[in-house]
């Protein structure tokens, strides 16, 4: 009886062992359970992040600083930028790839790249909410703000007072959703056309 139980337990444990071959074959949510050696195996990690960028979280620090690995991860899932090394979060090509996939990945970019107009425009066009993570200067940039509120009306919350008093911007925001009217200037909250647009 004990021999039979031990045999079943051994079989069960064998199924739970993460091997190099299983990672390369499956590559989906396996690095979390892989050994430190496999988390540091470049081929294994590259295979994993190509199928699931979020797996970068479990890669070794050396591979989180490997440009090719990180590019593969953010191309699959922009949010993976969160787990890239600080140096790569300041790499323009890496960040551009990340925000192209998921605009809100801008949150994890370096301060310098949050102030990069081209990167921020790509980010807010993909997800207006990304405006929250842009530099103060770009949150007051009319073209950037208009792109953001056109995609996501509530981005109006993250703009400057000047932009919240800009009729075209507020109108674009409330056409997306009436709720952002609360962030419009007092004058524009008394504008009949804007309130009607918000009410629809």
C-alpha positions in Angstrom: 0.0 0.0 0.0 2.8 2.4 1.0 4.7 1.5 -2.1 1.7 2.3 -4.2 1.2 5.7 -2.5 4.9 6.6 -2.9 4.7 5.6 -6.6 1.7 7.9 -7.1 3.4 10.8 -5.2 6.6 10.4 -7.3 4.6 10.4 -10.5 2.8 13.5 -9.4 6.0 15.3 -8.5 7.5 14.3 -11.8 4.7 16.1 -13.6 5.3 19.3 -11.6 9.0 19.4 -12.4 9.8 22.3 -14.7 12.5 21.1 -17.2 14.3 23.1 -19.8 12.4 21.1 -22.5 9.0 21.8 -20.9 9.7 25.6 -20.8 10.7 25.6 -24.4 7.7 23.6 -25.4 5.1 25.4 -23.3 6.6 28.8 -22.4 3.4 30.1 -20.7 3.5 30.9 -17.0 6.3 28.5 -16.3 9.3 30.6 -15.3 7.6 31.4 -12.0 8.1 27.7 -11.1 11.4 27.2 -12.9 14.7 26.8 -11.1 17.1 29.8 -10.8 19.3 28.1 -13.4 16.5 28.0 -15.9 15.4 31.6 -15.1 19.0 32.6 -16.1 19.0 30.4 -19.3 18.8 32.9 -22.1 17.2 30.5 -24.6 14.6 29.4 -22.1 13.7 33.0 -21.1 13.6 34.2 -24.7 11.2 31.4 -25.6 9.0 32.2 -22.5 8.7 36.0 -23.0 8.0 35.6 -26.7 4.8 33.7 -25.8 4.1 35.7 -22.7 5.9 38.9 -22.1 4.9 39.1 -18.5 7.2 36.1 -17.8 10.0 38.7 -17.8 9.0 39.2 -14.1 10.6 35.9 -13.3 13.8 36.1 -15.4 17.1 36.6 -13.8 18.3 40.2 -13.3 20.9 39.7 -16.0 18.2 38.7 -18.5 15.9 41.6 -17.4 18.8 43.7 -18.6 19.3 41.9 -21.9 18.0 44.1 -24.6 16.9 41.4 -27.0 15.0 39.5 -24.3 13.3 42.7 -23.1 12.4 43.8 -26.7 10.8 40.4 -27.2 8.9 40.7 -23.9 7.5 44.2 -24.5 6.6 43.4 -28.2 4.3 40.6 -26.8 3.1 42.6 -23.7 4.0 46.3 -23.3 3.4 46.0 -19.5 6.5 43.8 -19.3 8.5 47.1 -19.3 7.8 47.1 -15.6 10.3 44.3 -15.1 13.1 45.6 -17.4 16.3 47.0 -16.0 16.4 50.8 -15.3 18.8 51.1 -18.2 16.3 49.5 -20.6 13.4 51.6 -19.3 15.5 54.5 -20.6 16.1 52.9 -24.0 14.0 54.8 -26.5 13.5 51.8 -28.9 12.5 49.5 -26.0 10.0 52.0 -24.6 8.6 52.8 -28.0 8.0 49.1 -28.6 6.3 48.8 -25.2 3.9 51.8 -25.6 3.1 50.7 -29.2 1.8 47.5 -27.7 0.2 49.0 -24.6 0.1 52.8 -24.2 -0.1 52.7 -20.4 3.4 51.0 -20.3 4.5 54.7 -20.3 4.2 54.5 -16.5 7.4 52.4 -16.4 9.5 54.5 -18.8 12.3 56.8 -17.5 11.4 60.4 -16.8 13.3 61.5 -19.8 11.2 59.3 -22.1 7.9 60.4 -20.4 8.9 63.8 -21.8 9.6 62.5 -25.3 6.8 63.9 -27.4 6.8 61.1 -30.1 6.7 58.4 -27.5 3.9 60.1 -25.5 1.9 60.7 -28.6 2.1 57.0 -29.5 1.2 56.0 -26.0 -1.9 58.3 -25.7 -3.1 57.4 -29.1 -3.1 53.7 -28.0 -4.5 54.5 -24.5 -5.6 58.0 -23.5 -5.1 57.1 -19.9 -1.3 57.1 -20.5 -1.5 60.9 -20.3 -1.4 60.4 -16.6 2.2 59.3 -16.9 3.4 62.0 -19.3 5.6 64.8 -18.2 3.8 68.0 -17.0 4.9 69.8 -20.2 3.3 67.2 -22.4 0.1 67.1 -20.3 -0.2 70.8 -21.3 0.7 70.1 -25.0 -2.5 70.7 -27.0 -1.9 68.0 -29.7 -1.0 65.4 -27.1 -4.0 66.2 -24.9 -6.4 66.2 -27.9 -5.1 62.8 -28.9 -5.5 61.5 -25.4 -9.1 62.7 -24.7 -10.2 61.6 -28.2 -9.2 58.1 -27.2 -10.3 58.3 -23.6 -12.4 61.2 -22.4 -11.4 60.8 -18.7 -7.8 61.7 -19.6 -9.1 65.3 -19.3 -8.5 64.8 -15.5 -4.7 64.7 -16.1 -4.4 67.9 -18.3 -3.4 71.4 -17.3 -6.0 74.0 -16.3 -5.4 75.7 -19.6 -6.4 72.5 -21.5 -9.4 72.0 -19.3 -10.6 75.4 -20.5 -10.0 74.6 -24.2 -13.4 74.2 -25.8 -12.3 71.8 -28.5 -10.5 69.6 -26.1 -13.4 69.5 -23.6 -15.9 68.8 -26.4 -13.8 65.9 -27.6 -13.6 64.5 -24.1 -17.3 64.7 -23.3 -18.2 63.1 -26.6 -16.3 60.0 -25.4 -18.0 60.1 -22.0 -20.1 62.7 -20.3 -18.4 62.2 -16.9 -15.2 64.2 -17.7 -17.3 67.3 -17.8 -16.5 67.6 -14.1 -12.9 68.4 -15.0 -13.8 71.2 -17.5 -13.4 74.8 -16.5 -16.4 76.6 -14.9 -17.0 78.5 -18.0 -17.2 75.4 -20.2 -19.5 73.6 -17.7 -21.9 76.4 -18.6 -21.5 76.0 -22.3 -24.8 74.6 -23.7 -23.3 72.7 -26.6 -20.7 71.0 -24.4 -23.3 70.0 -21.7 -25.6 68.6 -24.4 -22.7 66.6 -25.9 -22.0 65.3 -22.4 -25.6 64.3 -21.9 -25.9 62.2 -25.0 
